[in-house]
C-alpha cells in the first residue's frame, strides 16, 4: 500500500512531495525555513526520487538523470567522430573489397580501423545502441518531469498558504486600508492588461501568464525523439539508399534492393572548345554537358525470379543532367560521372561440334542477366556461374572484382551426345585477351577436342560507346527528420522567448501578502508586479521586491 502525506488543507500528496500540490505549504522542514522555496516542478514527487527503489525504478532513475543523458550524448559524438577518420564503406563508388582497400590505402592503421568495425561505424550495433539509449533517456527524462508538472499546474489552488507566498523570490507585504475585494479586483485588472489570466477567490488572487512556455523543453524532446527514430529507421531496408549504378548505352539495369529498373537509352557528352575556356585551362578536356536519356521501369511480375524475365512497366522518362535528377516516389537518380571507354555488352557465339564439324547457333549471351539455359541442337548449355571481372581469390576460388564486364567469364555445364550424362563443365571467356590470360583451353582440356564455343566475326559482338554513372538516392526517413527538427525549433522558441509567470496574493484582514515566481527573467517579473502596484496607488522600487535566492 502506498503511503501518502496529508496536508493541513486536506489534500493528500504522494510520498516525496516537497510542496503541497494544492495550497503550496512546504511539507519538509529544513534548518533555514526563511530561504525562498525550490519551485522546480512545483515540488511534486517524481518517480526517479523514490526511496526503496526496485530494479525497474533504478533503471528509470538511471535514464532520467540529466547527467547520464549528457554523458551518452558526449560519448555518441566521440564515437561518431571516429567514423570520420577514414571514408566509410558506403561511400565507395567502385566495388572495392574493404578488407583489402583499408590496408592497402592507409597501411596498418587502416587495417586496425577495418578490424574494429569503424569502416561502417554508423551501422554498428553499439552505435545504434547509443542512439537507442539517448532516445530512451529523452523519453524517461520527459515523462519523469512532465507528468508531475502537469498534475501540479492543474491542481493549483488560488488561495495559497501564507508560508508559500512569503517564501517566493519576489515578495511584497503591505497594509490595505481600502475594501479588500475591490482592491484585489483593481489589481487584477492591471495585471490583465499585461496579458495575465486572472483567477479570484474572494480576497485571494492567482495571476498567470505564458504557462505554455513550460512545455517548450518537452516539445523539444519530442522533436529529438522523432529525429532519432528517423535516423534509426534508415537501417530498415527500403528506407534509405545511397549507392552508385553504372549503365551502358542501351542497357537496362536493376536498381539494387528495389523493384525499379533504369534504362540508358542514350548518353551524350559535350566538351568545351578551347576558345570557350580561359587561357590557363585551354588544351585540357573539360566536359560542358553530360546527359543521360533515362527511362525508369517498375517490375510488376516475375520480380526476383532468376528463371524468368521480369515484366517491366514504364513509369517515367527524364533526361538526367547534373543537379537535375530523375525523381519518382522518393527515388532520385543523379548524374554522377561517365566513362567513354567502349564496353562489352553482349556476344552472340556459336557452339561447334568438332567431331561432326556441325555448328549450332548463334545464341544471345549478354554480359548481365543472361538466360540460365540455352538449347543448341542436341546440346544443352546450363549457365552455372557468371563473373563480370574474373579473378582468382586468395582462397584459390574464382571471384569477381567489380560489377562491370571488364573481364567477363561464364561457366556452363554442357550436356549432349558424346558427353557425360551429368554434363561436362566448360569455361568461356568472350574476350580474346582473357582467353589467353586465364588459359581457357587448358581449363577445358577434358572436352576441348570435342566442343568449342566461339564468336564468328565482330558483327556478333555488341559494344556500347559510353557508360553513365548514376548516384541512386532514396531517403524516406528525411520527412520525419524535418518534422523532428521543426518540433525541436518550436520547443526552443517556446522556452527561450516566453516565461511562465505567476503572482499569488491574499488579504487577511488588512494585511496584503504577495508572492511571485517565474522560471526565468526575474527582472521582468518584478517590473510587472511593481508596475501593477503603481497603477493601484502603491509606489514601490522593483529591487525592493527581491527576497533573495538566484534571481538570474
N, C-alpha and C positions, 0 to 999 in steps of 0.2 A: 504493500500500500504506500502511495506517495505521500510524504509528509508535506503539509502546507503551512505557510506563515500568515496569520491573520492580523491585519492592521486594525488600529483602533476605529477606523472609519467603517469597518465591517467587511472590507474587501479581502479575499483570500488570495495570496500570492504564492507562486511556486517557490520551492526552496532554492536559494541562490539569488533571489530578487533583492536588489540594493535599495531601490526606492519603490514605495507602494505604487502599483500601476494605476491606481485611482486618484488618491489625494496627494501623492508625491512625498509623503513623510519618509525620512530615512529609516530603514529597518535595522541597520547595523550601527552600533555606537563605536566611535573612534575617540582617540585621545583628544584631538582638537576638533570639536564639533562646530567651530566657527568658520572654518575654511569653506570656500564655495564647493558645491556638490559636483561630483563627477557625473555629468549628464550623458555620457556616451551610451547610446541605445536606451536612454531614459532609465537606466538602472535595472532593466529587466533581466531575468535569468536566461543564460544561454547554455545549450547542451554541452558545449566544449568546456564549460567551467564547472561541470557537475562533479561532485565528490563521489568516492567509492565507485570509480568507473569500471565497467566491464570491458571485454575485448573490443566490442563494436564501438563503445564510447571512446576508447583510446584511439582507435583508427580515426574516428570522427574528429577528435581533438587534434590529432596529428595533421590532418589535411585542412583543418580550419585555421591553423596558425599562419598568420601573415609572414612570419619569419621563414617558415618552411616553404611557402609559396615563392618567396624571393630567392631562396637557395635553389629551388627547382628551375626557376627562370634563368638564373645565372649559369647553372650547370648546363642547361639546354643551349644557351648562347655559346658557351665554350665548346661544347661538342659540335655545334653547327659550324663553328669556325674551323674545326679540324677537317670538315668536309670541303673546305675551300683551299687547302694546301696544294692539292693536285686536282686536275679535272676529274669529274665524276664519270662513271662508265656510261651513263645515259646521255652524255654529251658527245659521244664519239659518232662521227659521220660515217666512217668506214666500219666494217665488221671486224674490229680488232679482237684478238684474244687477250683479255685483261691480264691474265696471269703472266703473259709474255710482255705485253706493252709496258706495264709499270716498271718492271725490272730493267728492260732494255732502254727505256727513256729516262728514268730517274735513278737507276742503279739500286743499291741496297736499300736506301730509304723508301724508294718506290715499291720494292718487293715487300718490305715490312708494312707499308701503307696498305697494300692489297691484302696481305695476310691478316691484318687486323680488321678487315672489312670496311675500312674507311673509304674505299673506292665507290661504295654505294651507301654512304652514311645515312642519308635521309630515308632510306628504305629498310634500315636495320631494325630488329625487334627492340633494341634498347633505346634507340632514338624515338621510335613511335611510342614506346613505353613512357618516356619522359613527357611527351606531349599529352598522353592519356593522364598521367599524374597531375600535370598542370591543369588540365580540364577538370579533373576530379576535385582538385584544390579550389578552383574557382566556384564550382557548384556548391561544395560544402561550406566554403567561406561565406557565400551569399546566403544560403539557407540558414546558417547558424546565426546570422545577424539580421537579415531582412524580416524573417517571420516574427521574432520577438519585437523588433522595432515597429512593425505594422500593428501588432497587438497593443503595444504601449500607446501609440498615437491614436488608435481608435477608442481607447478606454480613458482618454483624458477627462478629468473632472474639472469643471470650471472653477469651483471654489477649492483652491489648493491649500494644503496645510501651511500654517504660518512659517514653520521652520523651512519648508521647501522654498517659499518665496524669498525669505531673508537670507538664504544661503546661495542665491544665484550670483553671477559675476557682475550683473548690473542690478543695483538695488536702490530704492528711494523710500523714505518714510516721511510722513507729513501729517499734520493735524488739519482736518477739514471742518470748517465752520459753516458749510452750506448743507443743503439737503443732499444726503449721500447718493441716493439713487439718481437724482438729477445730475449730480456731478459726474457720476460714472457714465451716464448717457452722453454728456457733453464730451467727456474724454474719449469715449468710444467713437463718437462722430469724427473727431480729429484724426484718430488712427485709421478710420475707414477711408478718409481722403488719401491716405498714404498707401492704400492698397491692402490693408489688413481685413481679414474676416473676423467679425465680432461675435462673441458668444457671451451672453449675460445670464447671471443667476442672482437676481436681487442686487446687492451691493458688491458682487464679485464679477470679474470680467476676465475673459480669455481672448486675446487678440493674436491672430496667427496669419502669417504671410509666407508664401512660397514653399508650402510643405512638399510640393512635387520635387523640389531640388534634392530632397533626402534620398530619392530613388535613383538619382543620377549614377552613383557608383555601381549600383546593381544592374542598371541597364547597360552600363559599360561592360560589366561582367558577362551579361547575356551576349553582347556583341563579340567578346573574346571567345566565349564558348562556341558560338556559331562559326567563328573564324577557324578555331581548332578542329571542329568537326568537318569543316570543308576541306582543310588540309589533309585530315586523315582519310576522307572519302576519296582522295586522289589515288589511294592504294587499291581501291576497288576496281576490278577490271572493267574497262569501258568508260571510266570517269575521267581519266586523264591520259593524254598521249603526246609525246614529243619525239618523233622519230624521223628518219630520212628514207627516201624512196628514190630509186634510180629507174627511169623508164625510157627505153629506147624508142626511136621513131616507129610508129605503127604498133607498138607493144601495149598490151593490156595487163596490168599488174594489180594484184590484190593488196589493199591497204591492211597491213597486219592487224590481227585481232578484231577485225570488223567484217561486215558483210558488203563492204564497198570495194569497187574496182575502179581504177583510173586508167584511161587510155590516152596515150600521147599520139594524137593524130598527126601533128607536125610541129617540130621545134625549129625556130628560126633565130638567128643571131645577126645583129648588125654591128659593125665596128666603126669607130671614129676614123675619119680621114686625117692625114697629117695636118692639113690646113685648118682643121677644126680644133686642133689641140694646141695648148700653149707650147712655146719652144722647148721647155725642159721635158715635155712628155712626147714630143714628136719622135717617130721611129719605134715607138712601143705600141703593142697591141692593146687597145682599150675597148671593151665592149660598150656599145652605145645602147643597145636594146637586146634583151634575150627574152623570148616569149614561147610559151607552150600552149598550143591549141589542145585543150584537155576536155575529155568527156568523162563524167562520173557516172558509174553504174551501181545499181544495188542488186545484190543477189536475192532472188525470190524463190529459187528451187535448187535442189542438189548442192546446197552450200556446204562446203567442208567434206563432201563425198569425193574421195580420190579416184573412184571408179567411173564417175560420170562428169560430164561437162556442166558447170554451173549455168543456170538460166539467169541472164542479166537483163535488167530493165534500166534504160537511160533515165537519169534523174536531173542532170544539169550539164550544160556546156559553158565553158568560160575560157577566155584567153588569159592565161596566168602570166603576169609580169611582176617585177619587183614591187612589193608593197600593195599589190592588187591580187590577193589570193582568191582561189575558188572557195566559196563558203556555202556549206549546206548542212543544216541541222546541227550546228556546233562544230562540224568538221571543217578544218581550214587547211588548204594546200597552198603553200607559199613557194614562189620561185626562189631556189636557193643557189644553184650553180648549174654548170653544164659541162659536157665532155664531147669534144669534136672527134675523138678517136673512133674510127669505124668499129662497129661491134657486131659480132656474130649473133644473128637472131635465130636462124634455123638452117638445117641442111635437109636434103632430100636424097638420101643414099639408096643404093640397091644392095641386094643380097646375092652373092654369086656362089652357085654350087660348083666347086672346082672339079668334081668328078664327072659331072654331066655337061659342064660348061653353060648350064642354064642360068639366066639372070632373072631375078624377081624384084619387082619394084618399079620405080622408086616409091618410098613411103616418107611421110612427113615426120620430121624429128626436130621440133622446136627445142631450144635450149632450156626453156622453163615449161613446166606443166605438160610434159609430153604424155601421150597415151601410154597406158601401162601394158598394152598388148598390141602386137602387130602380126597379122596373118599374111604370109607371103608364100603363095603356092602351097606346097606340102609342109612348109616350115612355119613355126610359131615362135615369135620373139616376145618373151615376158621381161619387162623392164624391172630389174632388181634394185638398182641404185642409180642416182644421178648426182654428179658433182659439178658445181659451177667453176671452181678453181681447184683442180685436183692437186693433192699433195699427200705425202706420207707423214703421219704424225709421229711424235716422239715414242708412242707406244707401238709403232710399226703398222698401224692400221690406217686405211685410207681416210682422208678428211677433206674438207673444203675450206679455203682461206677467205672466201668472200661470197657474196650473193650474185656477183656479176660474172658472166661467162668469159672469164679470162683464159682459163684452160679447162674447157668442159670435158667431161668424161661420162660414159654410160656403161653400165654393166647389165648385160642381157643373159637370160637363160634361154638357149635355143633348143627347140625340140623339132625333130623331123627324121626323115629316112637316113639310116646310117649313123645316127647319134644315139646316145644312151636314152633309155626310156624316160628317165627323170630329167633329161636335158643336160646340155653342156654350157658352162659359163663362157661368156665372150665379152671382152672389154673393148670398147670402141672410143677412140679419140677423133672427133671431127676435124681437128686442125693438124696439118702435117707435122708441124714443129713439135707438137705434143706426142704424136706417134713415135717420133724419133727419140725425144727426151725420155719418155717413160717405157720405151721398147715394147710397143704393142704386140708385135709378132712373137716376142719371147713369152709375154704373159699368156697369149693364146696358143702357145706351142702345141697343145694337145689336139686342137682342131684346125690349126692354121692351114694345113694342107687340104682340108675338107670344105671349109666355109670361109668367106671373106665378106665384110661389109665395107663398101667404099662409095665415094661420090664421083660420078662421071661428069666432069666439066664444072666450071664456075657458075654456069647457069642454074645449077642445082644448089647454090649457096646463097642465102639471104643475109645481107649486111644492112645495118642501119647506119646512116651518115652521122647521126649525133644522138646523144642521150641527155635527157634533162634530169636534174637532181631536184627533188621536191622535199620541202620540210613539211611534214604532216603533224598538225597540232589539233588537239581536242581537249578542252577543259570544262567539263560540265559542272565542276565544283566552283568555278570562278564566280558565277552569280551569287552563290552563298557567301563567298569571301567578301564581296562588295556589300551584301546585306549586313554581315557581321561588322564590317568597317563602319557602315552607316550607324548601326546601333551604338557602337563604341563612341563615335563622334557626338551623337546626340547625348549620351550619358556624360561625356566630358563637358559638353557645353552646359548641361543642366547643373552639374556640380560646381562648375567654375564661375558662372556668371550670375547665379541666383543663390541666395542664402535663406535658410529656413529660420525665420524669426518668430519668437513667441513672447508675449507680455502677459503676466498674470497680476491681478491686483484684487485686493479685498479691503473693505472698510468695516472695521469693528468699532461701533460707536462713532467716535470722531477720528479714529486712528487709521490713516491710509498706509497700507503696506504694498509695495510694488516690486516685482522682480521680473527680469527679462533674460532671455537666453537666445543665442544664435550659434550655428555651427561654424561660422567664420565672420570676419569683418565686425568686430566689436565696436569700432569707432562709429560705424553706420548705425549699429543697434542703439548706442547711447544717444546719437543725434536724433533718432526717431522718437525716443522717449522724451528727451529734453524739448524737442520741438512741439510735441503734443501737449506737454505740461505748460509750456509757454502760452499756447493758444487758449488754455483754460485759466490763465492768470497766475501761474506759478513759474517764476523765472528761476532756472537752475543751470549751473555750469555742467555741461556733459561730463567733464572729467570727474566731478564730484560723485557721479553715479557709479564709479568704478569700485567694486567690492573686493578687489584683489584677484589673484589667480592669473593664469595665462591669457592675456587679452589680445593676443596677436590677431 
